[in-house]
Amino acid sequence: MGKEKKNQTIKFKHPPKIIGNYAIVGPKEGEGTFKDYFDYVVQNDNFGEDTYEKAERKMLEHAIMGAADKAGISTKDIDVLLCGDLLNQIISSSYAARSFDLCYLGVFGACSTMALSLAMGSAFIDAGHFQNIACATSSHFSSAERQFRYPLELGNQRPPTAQWTATAAGCSILSSEGDGPIITSATFGKVIDFDICDVNNMGAAMAPAAMSTMLAHFRDTNTTPDDYDLIVTGDLGKLGSEILIDLMEEEGIKLGINYCDCGQMMFKHDQNVFMGGSGCGCSASVLNSFILRKIREGVYKKVLFMATGALLSPTSCQQGESIPGVAHAVVIEKGE
């Protein structure tokens, strides 16, 4: 069958390789912790376009082309594009896909989209269906604020639990051939809802889903946190990370110094982002810059990358619905 399945986790017999990756971010993100690792930092949030939505689409296109170029292939060599974002009907991804002559599978996992697309793409390649797959996602602070919260023109005060949606896009090229870090397994998460209704407290809404997937991964693979050089979530932020640590400890598992969160790391303390970064592009840009570089350099040999998503919509929030969460994970290893 090409793979061994155990509960929520797939272990790949033919692990796909990440042969190219690219991360592009906005100016605020470019001043953050990983400024020296991003491939491109745009000078302003508009990126030469007349709307933020068009700017996000352009960043996503840039990331896909950049990743293909770094992989040493043409975009025409990509068999399928797996892509999603935060906007209604994932329009950034669909409109970006319009620019390429590629098969396109639009996926929605909110901020978990990077891990979800990598997991799905790895399964396709492991089964022998495709040779090259582009996995990409994006987010934009201004477009997300306009859709999920308030227009920027209102100047609303942000509560202490709020996170800053990253203006960023990232893309990984998976392949059955070539050289690069390998994805050895994937754990698909369940939808978990702890009745959090505050759209400005994403970390609390997503932490239970992160716990659920992390417990499933350790159970299915018979591993512990000590088996990984790095365990990274995205994007729980400072508060969500603390909640996850507490939840895991209640389950008898202690997360140590090898655990961190993309949202918590993305920005520096003096950048006034409260609980840190969020958005599809946050974990995608951190993975496709800092983390993959460190894996290639041999600093990290085995990484558990788990992106978390809040499955809300403006309509559900206006109707007083709670915010379900989901988390998906992949294990990335240096390989030979």
N, C-alpha and C positions, 0 to 999 in steps of 0.2 A: 504493500500500500504506500510505501515511501515514508512512512512516519509511524511512530508509536504514540498512541493517545492514552493518557491516564487522567481521568476526571477532567479538570479544566485546562490541563496543560498538554501541549503537543511538543514532543521531542523530535527534532528533525534528523533524519538519517542522512540527508544530503544538505547540510547547512548552507544557506545562501551567503554570499559575500557582499559586503558594502564596499563597492569599488569606487564610489565617488560620493561626495557630500558637500553641501554648500549652505551657508547661513548669511542672511542679509537682515539688518536691523535698522531701526530708526535712530535719530540723533540722541535721544535720552538713553536708549539701550546701549548705544555706542560709547557712552560715558561711564557705563557700569563696570561690573567686576570683570567681564570677559571681553573688554574692548580690544585687546590684542589678539583675540582668537577669531573674531568674525571675519568673513570674507569681504563684506561690503557694508559700509555705514552710509545711509542716505543723509543728505545735508538738511532736509526738512521733511516733515510728515506728509507733505503733498506729493513728493517725489516727481515733481513736474506735471502733475495732473490737476484737474479742476475740482475733483472730489476725493475724499478720503477712501471711498470704496474703490475707485479706480486706482488709487495709489497702492492699496493692498493687493489688488489683482496684478499690478505691474511688478510688485515685489515678489509675488509668487511665481510669475513667469520668469523673472530674473533668477530665482533660486533653482528652478527646474533646469534652465539652460546652463547655469553655472555648475550644477552637480554633474550634468552630462559631460560638460567640457572637462571637468576634473577627472571624470571616469575614463576619458579618452574615447568617448563614443559620440555619435550624433544623436539628437533627439529622435531622429527617424529610426534609430536602432532600439528604442524603447518599445517594448511590446504592449505595455499597458501602464496607464497613470492611475495610481490610487491617491485620491486627494480629497480634502475636506476643510471646512473652516467654520466660523461662528455665525456668519450672517445668514439671514433667512434663505432657505433653499440652496444653501452653500454656493451662493452666486460668485464669490471670488474664485472658487475652484472651477466651477463650470465655465465661467467666462475665460479663465486662464487656459483651460483645456481647449477652448475654441481656437486658440492661437496655434495649437499643435495638431498635426495629423496623426493622432494616437487614439487607441482604444482607451476609454475613460470609465473608471468606476468611482463615482462620487460616494464618499463615506462620511457619516456624521458620528463623532464621538465626543463632540465639544473639545475640551482641552486634552482629552485622551487620544485625539486623532493620530498623532505621530506614532504612538505605540501601536494603535489599532492597525494603521496602514502597514507598518513594518511586520506585524504578526500575520496579517492576511497575505501580504506579498511573499513572505517567507514560506507560507503554506503552499502558495501557487508554484513557487520555484521548486520546492522540495518534491512536489508531486510531478514535476516535469512538464507543467503546462506552459511555462514561459521561461525565457532566458534572462531578459532584462526588464526590471520593473522600477518605476519611479514612485517613491512614496513621499508625499509633500503635504504641507499645511501652512496656514498663515493666520495672523490676527493683526488688528490695528486698534490702537487705543481709542482714536476718535470715532471710528465706525462702530466699535462695540459699545462705547458709551451712548452713542446716539440711539442704538437699537435696544439695549437692555436697561439703561438707566435714564439719564437726562441729557438733552443737547448741551454741548459745551458752553453755548452762549448764556445759559442760565447761571453758570458759575456756582452750582450747588456745592455745599460743604461736604467733604468726604468723611464718613465715620471712621473711627480708629481701626475697625475690622476690615476695611476695604483693601483691595489689591489693585495694582496698576496693570491693565491689559497691555501686554507687550506689543509694540509695533515691530513685527518680525515675521520672517518666513524661513523655512528650512526644508531641504530635500535630501533624501538618500537614494542612491541608485543601487538596487539589489541585483545580483547576477549569479548565475550558476557557474560562471567561469571568472577567471581573473584573480587578483589579489586584494586582500583587505580584511578587516575584522569580520568575523562570522557570527550569524545569529543561530544559536544552538537550540533554543526552545522558546515557546510563547505560551503565556497563560492568559486566557480570555476571562474577563470579569463578569460579574452579575450586577444587576441594577439594585442598589441599596439606598433606602430612604429613611432617614432618621427625623423626618418632619421639620427640617430647617426651611424657613420661608424667607429669610433675609437675603436679598440679592447682593447685598454688600458684605456677606460673610460666606464666601465660596469655600474657604478652607474647612469650615465646620461641616458644610454640606457634603464635601467630597471625602473627608478623612475616613468615614466608615466604609466606603467602597474601597479605599486604598487598603484598609485593614483586611477586608474580605479577600481581595485578590492576593495580597501578600501571604496571608495564611494558606490559601489554596496552593500557591506556588511552592511554599516550603513543604507543605504536606505532599503534593504530587511528586516533587523532585527529591524528597528526602534530604533537603538541605537546611542549613541554618544561616543566619546573617553572617557568621564567621567564614562561610564558604565564598564570600564575595569581597573583592577589593573595594567595590563601590556599590551602594544601593542608593538609587536616586529616584525620587518622585517628582511629579510636576503636574499641576502647580498648586500645591497646598499652601504655600506661603508660610510665614512664621507661625501663625496661630494653628493652621491646619497640621503642620508638621508636629507641633507640640501635642495636639490631640491624638495624632496617629501614634506617636511614641507612647502615650498613656494607654491607648486602646490595646496596642500590642503587648505592653507590659502586663495588662490585665489578663491577656491570653497566655502569659508565661514566656513571652519572647522579648528580649531586651535588644533594642536597636542601639548600636554603639557609634563610635566616631566615624565609621565608614558609611553612615547614613546621612544624606543631605537632600535638599529639595531645590529644584531649579528656580522656583519662584522666590525662595528665600535668598538664593545666591545671586540672582540676576542683577540686582541693583546694589549700589553702595548705600551705607546707612544714612548718608547725608543727602540722598536724592528725594526724600519726602514722598515715599511710596507706601507708607504705613506698613502693611503686612507683606509687602514684596510684590513680585510679578505674577501675572496669570495670562491666560489666553493660549490658544493653540501654538502660536509662534514662540512662546517662552521656552517650553521644554524642547521644541523642535530646533530652535536656534542654539540652545546650550548643547544639545546632543550633537548637532552637526558642526559644531566648532570645537569647544573645549574637550568634551568627553571623547569623541572619536579620535581627536588628535592625541590625547593622552593614551588611548588604547593602542594606537599605531606606534607610539613611542615606547610602549611597554611599561608605562607607569601603572596602568590598570590592565590586568590580564583577564578579569572576569567581572562584568558589570550587569547588575539587574536594573534595567531601565523601565520604570512604571509610570505612565502618564495617567492623570486622573481627569475626569470630565464631569461638569455639572449639566445635567440634561434638562435645562429649563428653556422656556421661550417667553417672549414678552406677553403673549396671550395667557400662558399658564400662571405667570406671576400676577397679572392683573386680575385673574380669577381667584387669587388667594391659594393657589396650589403650592405644595411643598416642592423642594428641589431634589430630585433623585440624582444619585451619583453613580459613576461607573469608573473602573480602572482596568487597564490592560497592561501586560508586562512582556518584555522580551529579554532574553539573556544574550548579551553581546560579549564575545571572547576574542582575544587577539588572534588566535589561530596560529598556523605555522607561517 
